[in-house]
Amino acid sequence: MIGLFLLLGLAPQAASTPAPAPVGWTYKESTDPAAPRTATASVRSADGNARLALRCDPADKPIVSVQYLPKPPLAAGESRIVTLTLDEAQADMTTWQFPGSGAYNGEATEVFLIADEIAKAKKVRVTLQDGDKVIDSAFDGPGDDAMFRKVYAVCGLPYGLPGAAAK
């Protein structure tokens, strides 16, 4: 349920729609006063075939997640390892969920550590195994953590390593 809710606002566009040109990281907040408040900081890959996002969703308990949404979309399946390579040097391997459309990590401590690493990186590469093929996407880093701090603020969460109670 949470996986579907997390990816709802980031559903991929129809395959016939041309991919928009990458423009760097953007920040978007929901504006409908009748709907729960959400916020997303996201970037498209240089080839336009994937999006990487940090998103706040107001579920029963607000959650910030890191999301990867490639084209074509990923099928729903068991959780598995996703590798983030930062500036072609540091690799971070964590387990992500695959609810359909893409993949996400919603574990509070891991999300903060991933967001903090992405904020400091000039280049971010996301790699995962999908059946017998490897999916690999490259993204520009945001340059700083300003947008990520705003995403956390919308969720009412501090931008920092959560305590043991936050898990």
N, CA and C of each residue as an Amber inpcrd file, in Angstrom:
protein
   501
   0.8200000  -1.1910000   0.0000000   0.0000000   0.0000000   0.0000000
   0.8600000   1.2500000   0.0000000   1.8540000   1.2930000   0.9170000
   2.7090000   2.4710000   0.9720000   3.4770000   2.6120000  -0.3340000
   3.9760000   1.4860000  -0.8930000   4.7260000   1.5490000  -2.1430000
   3.9200000   2.1790000  -3.2590000   2.6570000   1.7830000  -3.3760000
   1.8000000   2.3570000  -4.3990000   1.5920000   3.8360000  -4.1440000
   1.3710000   4.2020000  -2.8800000   1.1510000   5.5950000  -2.5120000
   2.3880000   6.4310000  -2.8090000   3.5700000   5.8790000  -2.5120000
   4.8060000   6.6060000  -2.7400000   5.0380000   6.8950000  -4.2120000
   4.7030000   5.9420000  -5.0640000   4.9720000   6.1040000  -6.4900000
   3.8280000   6.7620000  -7.2460000   2.7040000   6.9630000  -6.5890000
   1.5220000   7.5110000  -7.2430000   1.8030000   8.8480000  -7.9220000
   2.4760000   9.7470000  -7.2290000   2.7510000  11.0600000  -7.7900000
   3.8400000  11.0660000  -8.8320000   4.5640000   9.9570000  -8.9830000
   5.6720000   9.9150000  -9.9200000   5.4750000   8.8680000 -11.0020000
   4.2290000   8.5520000 -11.3140000   3.9470000   7.5310000 -12.3260000
   4.5650000   7.9410000 -13.6520000   5.1200000   6.9870000 -14.3860000
   5.7500000   7.3200000 -15.6670000   4.7310000   7.8170000 -16.6890000
   5.2080000   8.6380000 -17.6050000   4.3430000   9.1460000 -18.6570000
   4.1710000   8.0840000 -19.7300000   3.1950000   8.2870000 -20.5960000
   2.9450000   7.3420000 -21.6820000   4.1950000   7.1970000 -22.5510000
   4.4030000   5.9990000 -23.0830000   5.6010000   5.6970000 -23.8610000
   5.7010000   6.5640000 -25.1160000   4.5840000   7.0300000 -25.6650000
   4.6220000   7.8110000 -26.8900000   5.0340000   9.2620000 -26.6500000
   5.0480000   9.6950000 -25.3990000   5.4380000  11.0580000 -25.0850000
   6.9530000  11.1700000 -25.1270000   7.5060000  12.1190000 -25.8840000
   8.9560000  12.2460000 -25.9180000   9.4910000  12.6350000 -24.5450000
  10.6660000  12.1270000 -24.2070000  11.2760000  12.4220000 -22.9130000
  11.6960000  13.8880000 -22.8760000  11.3660000  14.5700000 -21.7780000
  11.7980000  15.9670000 -21.6740000  13.3120000  16.0470000 -21.5050000
  13.8690000  17.1260000 -21.9540000  15.3130000  17.3120000 -21.8240000
  15.6570000  17.4970000 -20.3460000  16.7750000  16.9360000 -19.9120000
  17.1620000  17.1130000 -18.5240000  17.4770000  18.5800000 -18.2370000
  17.0470000  19.0520000 -17.0840000  17.2710000  20.4460000 -16.7220000
  17.8890000  20.5700000 -15.3410000  18.3990000  19.4990000 -14.7900000
  18.9230000  19.5410000 -13.4360000  17.8160000  19.2470000 -12.4390000
  18.1450000  19.3440000 -11.1950000  17.1990000  19.0330000 -10.1220000
  16.1160000  20.1040000 -10.0360000  14.8950000  19.6660000  -9.7960000
  13.7740000  20.5850000  -9.6100000  13.0620000  20.2350000  -8.3130000
  12.3810000  21.2120000  -7.7590000  11.6210000  21.0220000  -6.5290000
  10.1530000  21.3120000  -6.8250000   9.2770000  20.4440000  -6.3280000
   7.8430000  20.6130000  -6.5640000   7.0870000  20.2670000  -5.2830000
   6.1450000  21.1220000  -4.9240000   5.2700000  20.8810000  -3.7820000
   3.8400000  20.8180000  -4.2750000   3.0210000  19.9930000  -3.6200000
   1.6070000  19.9500000  -3.9860000   0.9760000  21.2990000  -3.6460000
  -0.0120000  21.6810000  -4.4280000  -0.6470000  22.9820000  -4.2120000
  -2.1270000  22.8730000  -3.8960000  -2.6930000  21.6810000  -3.9510000
  -4.1170000  21.4880000  -3.6890000  -4.3500000  21.4930000  -2.1800000
  -5.0440000  22.5110000  -1.6560000  -5.2590000  22.5740000  -0.2070000
  -6.1480000  21.4360000   0.3190000  -6.8970000  20.7890000  -0.5570000
  -7.7690000  19.6870000  -0.1380000  -7.0270000  18.3520000  -0.0710000
  -5.8250000  18.3040000  -0.6290000  -5.0500000  17.0600000  -0.6540000
  -3.9110000  17.1380000   0.3630000  -3.4370000  15.9880000   0.8080000
  -2.2790000  16.0060000   1.7160000  -1.0790000  16.6620000   1.0380000
  -0.2840000  17.3670000   1.8100000   0.8780000  18.0870000   1.2900000
   2.0140000  17.1160000   0.9840000   2.5530000  17.1890000  -0.2200000
   3.6880000  16.3770000  -0.6340000   4.7630000  17.2950000  -1.2190000
   5.9890000  16.7820000  -1.2860000   7.0820000  17.5380000  -1.9000000
   8.0320000  16.5540000  -2.5560000   8.6190000  16.9780000  -3.6790000
   9.5490000  16.1290000  -4.4160000  10.6900000  16.9650000  -4.9660000
  11.9120000  16.4690000  -4.7750000  13.0890000  17.0050000  -5.4500000
  13.5090000  15.8990000  -6.4140000  13.6170000  16.2140000  -7.7060000
  13.9120000  15.1560000  -8.6720000  14.7640000  15.6600000  -9.8250000
  15.3420000  14.6680000 -10.5350000  16.1760000  14.9600000 -11.6990000
  15.9570000  13.8470000 -12.7170000  16.0520000  14.1930000 -13.9840000
  15.9970000  13.1980000 -15.0660000  17.4110000  12.8380000 -15.4850000
  17.5470000  11.6160000 -15.9520000  18.8350000  11.1840000 -16.4890000
  19.1140000  11.9390000 -17.7870000  20.3700000  11.9880000 -18.1750000
  20.7570000  12.7100000 -19.3960000  20.0330000  12.1880000 -20.6250000
  19.7620000  10.8670000 -20.6690000  19.0540000  10.3040000 -21.8200000
  17.5330000  10.4120000 -21.6890000  17.0420000  10.9470000 -20.5820000
  15.6010000  11.1260000 -20.3720000  14.8580000   9.8500000 -20.0430000
  15.5730000   8.7410000 -19.8450000  14.9160000   7.4560000 -19.6300000
  14.7380000   7.0600000 -18.1690000  15.0350000   7.9470000 -17.2420000
  14.8500000   7.6110000 -15.8340000  14.7720000   8.8900000 -15.0140000
  14.1880000   8.7460000 -13.8450000  14.1150000   9.8630000 -12.9030000
  14.5380000   9.3690000 -11.5300000  15.2700000  10.2010000 -10.8130000
  15.6960000   9.9360000  -9.4390000  15.0580000  11.0170000  -8.5870000
  14.4460000  10.6210000  -7.4660000  13.7020000  11.5890000  -6.6670000
  13.8520000  11.3320000  -5.1750000  13.7370000  12.4060000  -4.4120000
  13.5700000  12.3490000  -2.9670000  12.1800000  12.9210000  -2.7390000
  11.3170000  12.1560000  -2.0540000   9.9070000  12.5350000  -1.9640000
   9.3820000  12.4050000  -0.5460000   8.5510000  13.3670000  -0.1480000
   7.8290000  13.3300000   1.1210000   6.3820000  12.9550000   0.8220000
   5.9030000  11.9280000   1.5190000   4.5050000  11.5240000   1.4080000
   3.8950000  11.4910000   2.8010000   2.6980000  12.0470000   2.9490000
   2.0500000  12.0810000   4.2650000   1.1630000  10.8620000   4.4940000
   1.7570000   9.6960000   4.6210000   0.9850000   8.4880000   4.9350000
   0.5210000   8.6160000   6.3910000   0.1570000   7.5100000   7.0300000
  -0.2280000   7.5620000   8.4360000   0.8360000   8.2950000   9.2410000
   2.0740000   8.0130000   8.9080000   3.2270000   8.6880000   9.4890000
   4.0200000   9.2140000   8.3050000   4.3230000  10.5160000   8.2460000
   5.0490000  11.0610000   7.0920000   6.3310000  10.2770000   6.8230000
   6.6110000  10.0560000   5.5380000   7.7870000   9.2860000   5.1380000
   8.5020000  10.0130000   4.0040000   9.8300000  10.0150000   4.0860000
  10.6560000  10.5110000   2.9940000  11.2810000   9.2810000   2.3610000
  11.2420000   9.2070000   1.0520000  11.8210000   8.0640000   0.3360000
  12.6860000   8.5490000  -0.8160000  13.6180000   7.6870000  -1.2070000
  14.4010000   7.8900000  -2.4240000  13.7660000   6.9770000  -3.4550000
  13.4880000   7.5030000  -4.6490000  12.7910000   6.7320000  -5.6720000
  13.5610000   6.7630000  -6.9920000  13.5140000   5.6300000  -7.6800000
  14.1310000   5.4980000  -8.9960000  13.0430000   5.0110000  -9.9420000
  12.7940000   5.7750000 -11.0050000  11.7030000   5.4790000 -11.9320000
  12.2190000   5.4520000 -13.3710000  12.5690000   4.2620000 -13.8680000
  13.0840000   4.1570000 -15.2330000  11.9720000   3.9590000 -16.2600000
  12.3280000   4.1740000 -17.5280000  11.4560000   3.8390000 -18.6570000
  12.1900000   2.7800000 -19.4580000  11.5620000   1.6860000 -19.7820000
  10.2210000   1.2900000 -19.3680000  10.1880000   1.0110000 -17.8710000
   8.9710000   1.0500000 -17.2950000   8.8400000   0.8490000 -15.8480000
   9.2570000  -0.5540000 -15.4190000   9.6680000  -0.6660000 -14.1810000
  10.0190000  -1.9580000 -13.6010000   8.7630000  -2.6640000 -13.1250000
   8.7290000  -3.9650000 -13.2800000   7.6020000  -4.7520000 -12.7850000
   7.6940000  -4.8740000 -11.2740000   6.5530000  -5.0730000 -10.6390000
   6.5290000  -5.3080000  -9.1980000   7.2620000  -6.6060000  -8.9020000
   7.9310000  -6.6460000  -7.7690000   8.6540000  -7.8470000  -7.4010000
   9.2450000  -7.7430000  -6.0110000  10.0110000  -8.7520000  -5.6770000
  10.6640000  -8.8130000  -4.3740000  11.6850000  -7.6870000  -4.2240000
  11.9800000  -7.3190000  -2.9810000  13.0180000  -6.3190000  -2.7470000
  14.3650000  -6.8840000  -3.1900000  15.2520000  -5.9790000  -3.6130000
  16.5830000  -6.3890000  -4.0360000  17.5590000  -5.2260000  -3.9320000
  18.8090000  -5.5150000  -4.1710000  19.8830000  -4.5420000  -4.0110000
  19.9020000  -3.5490000  -5.1740000  20.0560000  -2.2770000  -4.8220000
  20.2840000  -1.1990000  -5.7810000  21.6210000  -0.5790000  -5.3960000
  22.4600000  -0.3280000  -6.3960000  23.7670000   0.2770000  -6.1460000
  23.7600000   1.7210000  -6.6220000  24.1590000   2.6250000  -5.7470000
  24.3700000   4.0200000  -6.1080000  25.8700000   4.2370000  -6.1440000
  26.3730000   4.7300000  -7.2660000  27.7860000   5.0570000  -7.3820000
  27.8790000   6.5710000  -7.4650000  28.6510000   7.1400000  -6.5700000
  28.7510000   8.5880000  -6.4360000  30.0990000   9.0540000  -6.9600000
  30.0720000   9.9490000  -7.9330000  31.2800000  10.4920000  -8.5600000
  32.2140000   9.3880000  -9.0460000  31.6320000   8.3100000  -9.5630000
  32.3670000   7.1780000 -10.1330000  33.3800000   6.5680000  -9.1600000
  33.1620000   6.7820000  -7.8470000  34.1210000   6.2550000  -6.8770000
  33.4270000   5.4870000  -5.7580000  32.6560000   6.1670000  -4.9590000
  32.0240000   5.5670000  -3.7910000  30.7490000   4.8400000  -4.1980000
  30.6270000   3.5780000  -3.7840000  29.4260000   2.8020000  -4.0860000
  28.6510000   2.5400000  -2.7990000  27.3370000   2.6650000  -2.8880000
  26.4490000   2.4420000  -1.7600000  25.4240000   1.4050000  -2.2070000
  25.3840000   0.2620000  -1.5430000  24.4590000  -0.8110000  -1.9070000
  23.4430000  -0.9870000  -0.7820000  22.1440000  -0.8000000  -1.1120000
  21.0840000  -0.9700000  -0.1230000  19.9250000  -1.7290000  -0.7630000
  19.0680000  -2.2620000   0.0720000  17.9080000  -3.0010000  -0.4010000
  16.7510000  -2.0330000  -0.6230000  16.1690000  -2.0910000  -1.8150000
  15.0420000  -1.2360000  -2.1870000  13.8190000  -2.1040000  -2.4510000
  12.6520000  -1.4910000  -2.3770000  11.3790000  -2.1480000  -2.6600000
  11.0120000  -1.9150000  -4.1230000  10.3050000  -2.8830000  -4.7170000
   9.8950000  -2.8090000  -6.1220000   8.3830000  -3.0170000  -6.2260000
   7.5840000  -1.9690000  -5.9340000   6.1250000  -2.1170000  -5.9320000
   5.4970000  -2.0690000  -7.3240000   6.2760000  -1.8310000  -8.3510000
   5.7680000  -1.6290000  -9.7040000   6.0860000  -0.2080000 -10.1180000
   6.3770000   0.0410000 -11.3610000   6.7850000   1.3310000 -11.9320000
   8.2450000   1.6500000 -11.6740000   8.7290000   1.4190000 -10.4760000
  10.1050000   1.7610000 -10.1460000  10.5320000   1.0890000  -8.8650000
  11.4870000   1.7090000  -8.1920000  12.0150000   1.1790000  -6.9410000
  12.1210000   2.3200000  -5.9500000  12.0150000   1.9850000  -4.6610000
  12.1760000   3.0200000  -3.6500000  12.7860000   2.4350000  -2.3860000
  13.4140000   3.3160000  -1.6260000  13.9180000   2.9830000  -0.3050000
  13.2680000   3.9770000   0.6430000  12.5310000   3.4700000   1.6220000
  11.8370000   4.3190000   2.5790000  12.3340000   4.1460000   4.0000000
  13.4490000   3.4380000   4.1930000  13.9920000   3.2320000   5.5320000
  14.6870000   4.5240000   5.9560000  14.2120000   5.1400000   7.0420000
  14.5900000   6.5070000   7.4200000  16.0970000   6.7430000   7.4810000
  16.8310000   5.8740000   8.1430000  18.2810000   6.0760000   8.2680000
  18.9580000   5.9700000   6.9090000  18.6220000   4.9520000   6.1340000
  19.2280000   4.7760000   4.8130000  18.8800000   5.9370000   3.8870000
  17.6320000   6.4080000   3.9400000  17.2180000   7.5070000   3.0640000
  18.0330000   8.7590000   3.3700000  18.2070000   9.0710000   4.6620000
  19.0010000  10.2590000   4.9780000  20.4370000  10.0950000   4.4880000
  21.0530000   8.9370000   4.7340000  22.4340000   8.7240000   4.3120000
  22.5630000   8.8180000   2.7870000  21.5920000   8.2480000   2.0610000
  21.6030000   8.3170000   0.5940000  21.4260000   9.7680000   0.1380000
  20.4590000  10.4820000   0.7280000  20.2180000  11.8800000   0.3510000
  21.4600000  12.7300000   0.6040000  22.0910000  12.5250000   1.7460000
  23.2830000  13.2960000   2.0830000  24.4190000  13.0110000   1.0940000
  24.5850000  11.7470000   0.7010000  25.6210000  11.3920000  -0.2830000
  25.3150000  11.9860000  -1.6510000  24.0510000  11.9110000  -2.0790000
  23.6590000  12.4730000  -3.3750000  23.8790000  13.9860000  -3.3810000
  23.5380000  14.6580000  -2.2810000  23.6730000  16.1160000  -2.1980000
  25.1230000  16.5560000  -2.4150000  26.0670000  15.7290000  -2.0040000
  27.4900000  16.0670000  -2.1110000  28.1100000  15.6330000  -3.4380000
  27.4140000  14.8160000  -4.2060000  27.9820000  14.2450000  -5.4330000
  27.7370000  15.1300000  -6.6560000  28.6820000  15.0810000  -7.5770000
  28.5060000  15.7520000  -8.8670000  27.7790000  14.8380000  -9.8500000
  28.0270000  13.5250000  -9.7340000  27.3860000  12.5220000 -10.5900000
  26.8860000  11.3720000  -9.7250000  25.7040000  10.8590000 -10.0790000
  25.0980000   9.7370000  -9.3690000  24.7040000   8.6970000 -10.4080000
  25.1130000   7.4660000 -10.1820000  24.7500000   6.3670000 -11.0720000
  23.9300000   5.3690000 -10.2710000  22.7770000   4.9680000 -10.8180000
  21.9130000   3.9620000 -10.2020000  21.9980000   2.7020000 -11.0560000
  22.3150000   1.5770000 -10.4080000  22.4540000   0.3110000 -11.1190000
  21.6970000  -0.7680000 -10.3630000  20.9760000  -1.6020000 -11.1120000
  20.2640000  -2.7240000 -10.4960000  20.1110000  -3.8470000 -11.5060000
  19.8980000  -5.0140000 -10.9880000  19.6580000  -6.1950000 -11.8110000
  18.1520000  -6.3620000 -11.9580000  17.6660000  -6.4870000 -13.1840000
  16.2450000  -6.7150000 -13.4450000  16.1400000  -7.9760000 -14.2970000
  15.9260000  -9.1040000 -13.6330000  15.9320000 -10.3770000 -14.3420000
  17.3360000 -10.6580000 -14.8230000  17.4800000 -10.8540000 -16.1430000
  18.8080000 -11.1480000 -16.6850000  19.4980000  -9.9210000 -17.2730000
  18.9260000  -8.7340000 -17.0660000  19.5760000  -7.5340000 -17.5940000
  19.9260000  -6.5600000 -16.4680000  20.9340000  -5.7560000 -16.7400000
  21.3750000  -4.7240000 -15.8070000  20.7990000  -3.3930000 -16.2700000
  20.1820000  -2.6780000 -15.3490000  19.6540000  -1.3430000 -15.6480000
  20.6040000  -0.3490000 -15.0000000  21.0120000   0.6540000 -15.7630000
  22.0160000   1.6000000 -15.3050000  21.6240000   2.9940000 -15.7990000
  21.5240000   3.9480000 -14.8810000  21.1670000   5.3240000 -15.2430000
  22.1050000   6.2910000 -14.5500000  22.4620000   7.3610000 -15.2430000
  23.3540000   8.3780000 -14.6840000  22.6040000   9.6960000 -14.5230000
  22.8680000  10.3740000 -13.4120000  22.2100000  11.6400000 -13.0860000
  23.2460000  12.6510000 -12.6160000  22.9570000  13.9310000 -12.8260000
  23.7700000  14.9840000 -12.2310000  23.3850000  15.1060000 -10.7660000
  24.3460000  15.4660000  -9.9320000  24.0630000  15.7470000  -8.5280000
  23.4020000  17.1080000  -8.4090000  22.7270000  17.3800000  -7.2840000
  22.0210000  18.6470000  -7.1240000  22.9150000  19.8320000  -6.7780000
  24.1310000  19.5800000  -6.3160000  25.0250000  20.6860000  -5.9720000
  25.0280000  21.0420000  -4.4970000  23.9200000  20.7720000  -3.8180000
  23.8370000  20.9890000  -2.3710000  22.5890000  20.2920000  -1.8440000
  22.3060000  20.4540000  -0.5660000  21.1760000  19.7520000   0.0370000
  19.9420000  20.6410000   0.2540000  19.9200000  21.8390000  -0.3310000
  18.8340000  22.7950000  -0.0810000  17.4460000  22.2150000  -0.4180000
  17.2970000  21.5860000  -1.5810000  15.9910000  21.0200000  -1.9600000
  15.6270000  19.8480000  -1.0560000  16.6080000  19.0560000  -0.6740000
  16.3510000  17.9070000   0.1830000  15.8620000  18.3740000   1.5520000
  16.4420000  19.4480000   2.0590000  16.0020000  20.0080000   3.3440000
  14.5390000  20.4530000   3.2660000  14.1500000  21.0270000   2.1230000
  12.7610000  21.4530000   1.9410000  11.8170000  20.2570000   1.9150000
  12.2280000  19.1520000   1.2710000  11.4030000  17.9490000   1.2250000
  11.1800000  17.4310000   2.6480000  12.2390000  17.3360000   3.4110000
  12.1220000  16.8730000   4.7950000  11.2270000  17.8110000   5.6070000
  11.3580000  19.1200000   5.3990000  10.5560000  20.0920000   6.1470000
   9.0630000  19.9120000   5.8720000   8.6830000  19.6310000   4.6270000
   7.2720000  19.4050000   4.2980000   6.7230000  18.2230000   5.0890000
   7.5560000  17.2140000   5.3070000   7.1460000  16.0440000   6.0990000
   7.2230000  16.3230000   7.6030000   7.7220000  17.4860000   7.9800000
   7.8550000  17.7970000   9.3970000   8.9900000  17.0310000  10.0570000
   9.9690000  16.6390000   9.2580000  11.1010000  15.8600000   9.7640000
  12.3790000  16.6760000   9.6770000  13.2740000  16.5000000  10.6550000
  14.5500000  17.1980000  10.5620000  15.4280000  16.5550000   9.4980000
  16.2260000  17.3620000   8.8160000  17.1880000  16.8230000   7.8490000
  18.4250000  16.4240000   8.6410000  18.4760000  15.1660000   8.9920000
  19.5830000  14.6420000   9.7880000  19.3750000  13.1670000  10.0320000
  20.3820000  12.5500000  10.6020000  20.3250000  11.1240000  10.8920000
  19.2790000  10.8810000  11.9750000  18.2460000  10.1030000  11.6760000
  17.1900000   9.8830000  12.6680000  17.6870000   9.0180000  13.8250000
  17.0660000   9.2150000  14.9920000  17.3960000   8.3890000  16.1450000
  16.7970000   7.0110000  15.9920000  17.1160000   6.1190000  16.9030000
  16.6360000   4.7420000  16.8510000  15.1190000   4.6720000  16.8560000
  14.4450000   5.6320000  17.4790000  12.9820000   5.6320000  17.5350000
  12.3570000   5.9290000  16.1820000  13.1020000   6.5420000  15.2540000
  12.5520000   6.9230000  13.9420000  12.4390000   5.7560000  12.9840000
  13.0430000   4.6260000  13.3010000  12.9910000   3.4760000  12.4000000
  11.6060000   2.9560000  12.3860000
